[in-house]
Amino acid sequence: MSRYNATDDPLCYPGTQVLINKAGLRHQDELDQFEQLMYLTRAEEPLPGGSLDYKHYKLIHHHFFQDVYDWAGQPRQIRTGKGGNWFCYPEYIDGEMTRIFGQLANEDHLVGFSDPKHFAERAAYYIAEINAIHPFREGNGRCQLTLLDILLNNSGFTMNEDQIVPDIFIQAMITSFRGENRRLEQAILDLMS
Ligand SMILES: Nc1ncnc2c1ncn2[C@@H]1O[C@H](COP(=O)(O)OP(=O)(O)OP(=O)(O)O)[C@@H](O)[C@H]1O
């Protein structure tokens, strides 16, 4: 779905940036279509159960991308970045994801927030941290939105997907990479109902 800066990637067909995939597709546009179709199909099914920890997050990724990639649900092994922002080095992913989901558990997975602004502030913090870690080689954005949806539901809010403006959301994510979460907080507030 998205182009990465990546160091030599054994997950790609040699000499290309196309990820080796179960359909054997070697053109990025064909893979994009196949990946999105499989994702949407799996998204219709119930999510795997779990206790909203790192293990559960990996199960969710596996669920969405199991038809496309052998490595679905497994953390990334190479260094990647987008737009000049390099994400967490792979050797630190497990530790960082365990840390951030531990923090989320200590905050009771954002259950019981009545103030939308306060909820958006805390949710933006977690989504921004997980984006900066970027645990998977591909599919991070879709897993982040799923996590956001779960967190919203935990506090009795719902996600109004029609209100998501992809460009605004991506710009907010990019700004959050620099530790400035205000735009992301607003983007979350705008999609809450
Ligand atoms: N320059 C950037 N710096 C930091 N984060 C970025 C940058 N560009 C995009 N992102 C974020 O990366 C995530 C997308 O990651 P990835 O491509 O792995 O997910 P995806 O689900 O395959 O793609 P998409 O979210 O585009 O469908 C999104 O949350 C996006 O906002």
The ligand as a MOL file (V3000), in Angstrom:
LIG
                    3D

  0  0  0     0  0            999 V3000
M  V30 BEGIN CTAB
M  V30 COUNTS 31 33 0 0 0
M  V30 BEGIN ATOM
M  V30 1 N 6.5770 10.5370 6.9660 0
M  V30 2 C 5.9380 9.8450 7.9080 0
M  V30 3 N 6.3600 9.8750 9.1870 0
M  V30 4 C 5.7230 9.1900 10.1490 0
M  V30 5 N 4.6240 8.4290 9.9250 0
M  V30 6 C 4.1610 8.3390 8.6730 0
M  V30 7 C 4.7930 9.0380 7.6000 0
M  V30 8 N 4.1070 8.7690 6.4500 0
M  V30 9 C 3.0840 7.9650 6.8000 0
M  V30 10 N 3.1150 7.6870 8.1270 0
M  V30 11 C 2.1890 6.8510 8.8640 0
M  V30 12 O 2.5000 5.4880 8.5970 0
M  V30 13 C 1.2910 4.7100 8.7210 0
M  V30 14 C 1.1480 3.7930 7.5190 0
M  V30 15 O 2.0290 2.7250 7.6750 0
M  V30 16 P 1.9520 1.4450 6.7190 0
M  V30 17 O 2.1840 1.8700 5.3050 0
M  V30 18 O 2.7620 0.3560 7.2980 0
M  V30 19 O 0.4360 1.0680 6.9090 0
M  V30 20 P -0.5820 0.5680 5.8540 0
M  V30 21 O -1.7970 0.1500 6.6170 0
M  V30 22 O 0.0630 -0.4320 4.9640 0
M  V30 23 O -0.8390 1.8480 4.9700 0
M  V30 24 P -2.0130 2.8730 4.9860 0
M  V30 25 O -2.1910 3.3480 6.3790 0
M  V30 26 O -1.4860 3.9380 4.0400 0
M  V30 27 O -3.1900 2.1080 4.4610 0
M  V30 28 C 0.1360 5.6820 8.8160 0
M  V30 29 O -0.3120 5.7710 10.1540 0
M  V30 30 C 0.7640 6.9870 8.3720 0
M  V30 31 O 0.1410 8.0670 8.9310 0
M  V30 END ATOM
M  V30 BEGIN BOND
M  V30 1 1 1 2
M  V30 2 1 2 3
M  V30 3 2 2 7
M  V30 4 2 3 4
M  V30 5 1 4 5
M  V30 6 2 5 6
M  V30 7 1 6 7
M  V30 8 1 6 10
M  V30 9 1 7 8
M  V30 10 2 8 9
M  V30 11 1 9 10
M  V30 12 1 10 11
M  V30 13 1 11 12
M  V30 14 1 11 30
M  V30 15 1 12 13
M  V30 16 1 13 14
M  V30 17 1 13 28
M  V30 18 1 14 15
M  V30 19 1 15 16
M  V30 20 2 16 17
M  V30 21 1 16 18
M  V30 22 1 16 19
M  V30 23 1 19 20
M  V30 24 2 20 21
M  V30 25 1 20 22
M  V30 26 1 20 23
M  V30 27 1 23 24
M  V30 28 2 24 25
M  V30 29 1 24 26
M  V30 30 1 24 27
M  V30 31 1 28 29
M  V30 32 1 28 30
M  V30 33 1 30 31
M  V30 END BOND
M  V30 END CTAB
M  END
